[in-house]
Amino acid sequence: MLTLSEIKPNQTCTVVGFVGEIDAVLRRLLELGLTVGTKVKVVSTSLQKKVFLLQLKGYVLSIRTSILNKVAVKL
């Protein structure tokens, strides 16, 4: 199973679920539109891959890698 933090820049993937229980941070991501079935494009990453810039549903979102480890995706 791939997580969103393993996707390379300029690749598009689809969210298939979440790893572990849904806490307050993941609930906020759901409110922002990072739901199952959403297509997500990784625009870029920071030099140390600690922050990812994601494009989804017409806007760009910046998220830490530790949070993205909980989002399961498929290419």
N, CA, C and O atoms as a DFTB+ gen file, in Angstrom:
300 C
 N C O
     1  1       0.830      -1.170       0.000
     2  2       0.000       0.000       0.000
     3  2       0.886       1.248       0.000
     4  3       1.782       1.384       0.832
     5  1       0.630       2.134      -0.919
     6  2       1.372       3.389      -1.014
     7  2       0.750       4.438      -0.106
     8  3      -0.464       4.457       0.092
     9  1       1.584       5.306       0.441
    10  2       1.078       6.466       1.160
    11  2       1.386       7.709       0.335
    12  3       2.228       7.683      -0.562
    13  1       0.705       8.775       0.645
    14  2       0.853      10.008      -0.128
    15  2       2.263      10.581      -0.024
    16  3       2.699      11.304      -0.920
    17  1       2.975      10.273       1.043
    18  2       4.337      10.786       1.195
    19  2       5.336      10.079       0.286
    20  3       6.467      10.546       0.148
    21  1       4.948       8.962      -0.340
    22  2       5.844       8.215      -1.231
    23  2       5.688       8.613      -2.695
    24  3       6.428       8.114      -3.543
    25  1       4.759       9.483      -3.008
    26  2       4.510       9.904      -4.380
    27  2       5.531      10.973      -4.771
    28  3       5.839      11.862      -3.978
    29  1       6.045      10.885      -5.973
    30  2       7.055      11.828      -6.469
    31  2       6.384      13.072      -7.062
    32  3       5.215      13.020      -7.446
    33  1       7.112      14.181      -7.139
    34  2       6.549      15.402      -7.744
    35  2       6.072      15.168      -9.176
    36  3       6.652      14.369      -9.911
    37  1       5.023      15.862      -9.559
    38  2       4.365      15.804     -10.866
    39  2       3.634      14.490     -11.115
    40  3       3.260      14.216     -12.256
    41  1       3.419      13.672     -10.095
    42  2       2.615      12.463     -10.231
    43  2       1.223      12.732      -9.660
    44  3       1.062      13.496      -8.708
    45  1       0.233      12.092     -10.256
    46  2      -1.142      12.211      -9.789
    47  2      -1.581      10.867      -9.232
    48  3      -1.269       9.818      -9.796
    49  1      -2.301      10.905      -8.131
    50  2      -2.790       9.686      -7.496
    51  2      -4.205       9.903      -6.987
    52  3      -4.721      11.020      -7.000
    53  1      -4.824       8.820      -6.538
    54  2      -6.179       8.871      -6.017
    55  2      -6.174       8.362      -4.580
    56  3      -5.559       7.337      -4.286
    57  1      -6.852       9.070      -3.690
    58  2      -6.933       8.668      -2.288
    59  2      -7.854       7.460      -2.173
    60  3      -8.972       7.479      -2.687
    61  1      -7.384       6.402      -1.494
    62  2      -8.197       5.188      -1.324
    63  2      -8.593       4.951       0.127
    64  3      -9.481       4.142       0.393
    65  1      -7.961       5.632       1.063
    66  2      -8.318       5.439       2.469
    67  2      -7.295       6.078       3.390
    68  3      -6.423       6.836       2.965
    69  1      -7.433       5.745       4.673
    70  2      -6.557       6.299       5.690
    71  2      -6.015       5.179       6.554
    72  3      -6.701       4.187       6.798
    73  1      -4.778       5.336       7.020
    74  2      -4.114       4.344       7.855
    75  2      -4.282       4.780       9.308
    76  3      -3.996       5.926       9.652
    77  1      -4.740       3.875      10.151
    78  2      -4.936       4.207      11.562
    79  2      -6.274       4.891      11.777
    80  3      -7.120       4.947      10.884
    81  1      -6.441       5.409      12.984
    82  2      -7.709       6.057      13.307
    83  2      -7.720       7.516      12.869
    84  3      -6.673       8.146      12.720
    85  1      -8.904       8.028      12.671
    86  2      -9.060       9.410      12.217
    87  2      -9.012      10.328      13.436
    88  3      -9.907      10.292      14.280
    89  1      -7.976      11.143      13.527
    90  2      -7.850      12.089      14.624
    91  2      -8.256      13.481      14.151
    92  3      -8.819      13.622      13.065
    93  1      -7.983      14.493      14.937
    94  2      -8.399      15.855      14.618
    95  2      -7.732      16.385      13.347
    96  3      -8.352      17.119      12.577
    97  1      -6.482      16.015      13.131
    98  2      -5.765      16.494      11.946
    99  2      -6.350      15.878      10.682
   100  3      -6.589      16.582       9.701
   101  1      -6.584      14.565      10.700
   102  2      -7.175      13.920       9.526
   103  2      -8.608      14.392       9.294
   104  3      -9.053      14.484       8.150
   105  1      -9.321      14.689      10.356
   106  2     -10.675      15.219      10.199
   107  2     -10.635      16.575       9.474
   108  3     -11.498      16.872       8.648
   109  1      -9.638      17.375       9.791
   110  2      -9.480      18.670       9.125
   111  2      -9.140      18.478       7.647
   112  3      -9.625      19.232       6.804
   113  1      -8.316      17.483       7.320
   114  2      -8.010      17.191       5.923
   115  2      -9.261      16.754       5.168
   116  3      -9.441      17.107       4.002
   117  1     -10.122      15.991       5.828
   118  2     -11.391      15.603       5.210
   119  2     -12.245      16.832       4.915
   120  3     -12.888      16.907       3.868
   121  1     -12.254      17.787       5.830
   122  2     -13.008      19.019       5.627
   123  2     -12.436      19.843       4.472
   124  3     -13.174      20.548       3.782
   125  1     -11.131      19.754       4.265
   126  2     -10.483      20.486       3.174
   127  2     -10.654      19.801       1.820
   128  3     -10.268      20.364       0.796
   129  1     -11.223      18.600       1.798
   130  2     -11.507      17.935       0.540
   131  2     -10.633      16.739       0.228
   132  3     -10.747      16.172      -0.858
   133  1      -9.771      16.340       1.133
   134  2      -8.906      15.178       0.917
   135  2      -9.684      13.928       1.319
   136  3      -9.378      13.295       2.329
   137  1     -10.686      13.581       0.526
   138  2     -11.574      12.459       0.821
   139  2     -11.258      11.293      -0.105
   140  3     -10.499      11.441      -1.063
   141  1     -11.836      10.144       0.179
   142  2     -11.634       8.948      -0.638
   143  2     -12.168       9.214      -2.048
   144  3     -13.289       9.692      -2.220
   145  1     -11.345       8.896      -3.052
   146  2     -11.717       9.118      -4.446
   147  2     -11.209      10.419      -5.028
   148  3     -11.360      10.646      -6.229
   149  1     -10.615      11.277      -4.225
   150  2     -10.103      12.560      -4.698
   151  2      -8.782      12.368      -5.431
   152  3      -7.903      11.649      -4.955
   153  1      -8.642      13.007      -6.582
   154  2      -7.380      12.979      -7.318
   155  2      -6.478      14.078      -6.770
   156  3      -6.892      15.229      -6.630
   157  1      -5.241      13.704      -6.463
   158  2      -4.269      14.611      -5.858
   159  2      -3.009      14.607      -6.706
   160  3      -2.514      13.547      -7.089
   161  1      -2.488      15.800      -7.002
   162  2      -1.225      15.920      -7.728
   163  2      -0.179      16.506      -6.785
   164  3      -0.421      17.528      -6.142
   165  1       0.972      15.865      -6.703
   166  2       2.075      16.384      -5.902
   167  2       2.801      17.414      -6.766
   168  3       3.426      17.059      -7.766
   169  1       2.719      18.673      -6.384
   170  2       3.338      19.751      -7.159
   171  2       4.836      19.782      -6.901
   172  3       5.628      19.798      -7.842
   173  1       5.230      19.791      -5.626
   174  2       6.651      19.798      -5.283
   175  2       6.828      19.378      -3.828
   176  3       5.862      19.234      -3.079
   177  1       8.083      19.188      -3.454
   178  2       8.424      18.864      -2.069
   179  2       9.541      19.795      -1.616
   180  3      10.213      20.423      -2.433
   181  1       9.728      19.873      -0.298
   182  2      10.852      20.651       0.206
   183  2      12.136      19.847      -0.015
   184  3      12.076      18.677      -0.394
   185  1      13.272      20.457       0.214
   186  2      14.548      19.789      -0.044
   187  2      14.731      18.532       0.794
   188  3      15.288      17.545       0.313
   189  1      14.276      18.552       2.023
   190  2      14.432      17.389       2.889
   191  2      13.175      16.526       2.919
   192  3      13.064      15.622       3.748
   193  1      12.241      16.793       2.032
   194  2      10.966      16.067       1.923
   195  2      10.187      16.057       3.229
   196  3       9.583      15.049       3.595
   197  1      10.206      17.195       3.934
   198  2       9.431      17.320       5.156
   199  2       8.073      17.970       4.901
   200  3       7.156      17.827       5.709
   201  1       7.940      18.682       3.781
   202  2       6.690      19.354       3.430
   203  2       6.373      19.069       1.969
   204  3       7.252      19.147       1.111
   205  1       5.120      18.740       1.689
   206  2       4.658      18.486       0.334
   207  2       3.664      19.561      -0.075
   208  3       2.862      20.016       0.740
   209  1       3.716      19.964      -1.330
   210  2       2.761      20.897      -1.907
   211  2       1.839      20.086      -2.811
   212  3       2.285      19.524      -3.811
   213  1       0.553      20.023      -2.460
   214  2      -0.420      19.205      -3.173
   215  2      -1.439      20.077      -3.883
   216  3      -1.821      21.137      -3.387
   217  1      -1.876      19.622      -5.050
   218  2      -2.938      20.309      -5.782
   219  2      -4.144      19.379      -5.837
   220  3      -4.051      18.252      -6.323
   221  1      -5.287      19.869      -5.330
   222  2      -6.511      19.093      -5.357
   223  2      -7.712      20.019      -5.380
   224  3      -7.726      21.056      -4.717
   225  1      -8.709      19.638      -6.144
   226  2      -9.978      20.365      -6.229
   227  2      -9.807      21.863      -6.470
   228  3     -10.554      22.670      -5.916
   229  1      -8.836      22.236      -7.289
   230  2      -8.678      23.631      -7.687
   231  2      -7.875      24.515      -6.747
   232  3      -7.837      25.729      -6.948
   233  1      -7.241      23.963      -5.742
   234  2      -6.392      24.774      -4.874
   235  2      -5.142      23.998      -4.499
   236  3      -5.046      22.796      -4.745
   237  1      -4.181      24.698      -3.900
   238  2      -2.895      24.100      -3.523
   239  2      -2.818      24.062      -2.000
   240  3      -3.176      25.027      -1.325
   241  1      -2.347      22.939      -1.471
   242  2      -2.307      22.699      -0.041
   243  2      -0.904      22.266       0.351
   244  3      -0.293      21.452      -0.341
   245  1      -0.387      22.798       1.448
   246  2       0.934      22.430       1.951
   247  2       0.764      21.603       3.219
   248  3       0.129      22.048       4.175
   249  1       1.338      20.382       3.226
   250  2       1.141      19.460       4.352
   251  2       2.469      18.798       4.714
   252  3       3.293      18.518       3.843
   253  1       2.664      18.553       5.997
   254  2       3.861      17.859       6.476
   255  2       3.830      16.376       6.109
   256  3       2.762      15.777       5.974
   257  1       4.998      15.806       5.952
   258  2       5.140      14.405       5.580
   259  2       4.571      13.476       6.653
   260  3       4.004      12.433       6.326
   261  1       4.715      13.839       7.917
   262  2       4.219      12.982       9.000
   263  2       2.712      12.788       8.921
   264  3       2.206      11.739       9.321
   265  1       1.996      13.766       8.420
   266  2       0.546      13.650       8.246
   267  2       0.233      12.832       7.000
   268  3      -0.705      12.034       6.999
   269  1       1.007      13.022       5.949
   270  2       0.750      12.314       4.691
   271  2       1.027      10.820       4.788
   272  3       0.562      10.053       3.944
   273  1       1.772      10.396       5.794
   274  2       2.018       8.960       6.000
   275  2       0.747       8.218       6.361
   276  3       0.713       6.990       6.286
   277  1      -0.304       8.934       6.753
   278  2      -1.568       8.320       7.154
   279  2      -2.582       8.234       6.031
   280  3      -3.677       7.707       6.228
   281  1      -2.231       8.755       4.830
   282  2      -3.159       8.764       3.700
   283  2      -2.730       7.722       2.679
   284  3      -1.649       7.827       2.099
   285  1      -3.573       6.715       2.456
   286  2      -3.286       5.642       1.502
   287  2      -3.779       6.050       0.116
   288  3      -4.888       6.565      -0.025
   289  1      -2.950       5.818      -0.914
   290  2      -3.286       6.225      -2.274
   291  2      -2.966       5.102      -3.274
   292  3      -2.296       4.124      -2.941
   293  1      -3.460       5.271      -4.498
   294  2      -3.062       4.408      -5.618
   295  2      -2.749       5.303      -6.798
   296  3      -3.334       6.376      -6.946
   297  1      -1.818       4.860      -7.645
   298  2      -1.428       5.647      -8.819
   299  2      -2.435       5.516      -9.915
   300  3      -2.270       6.111     -10.980
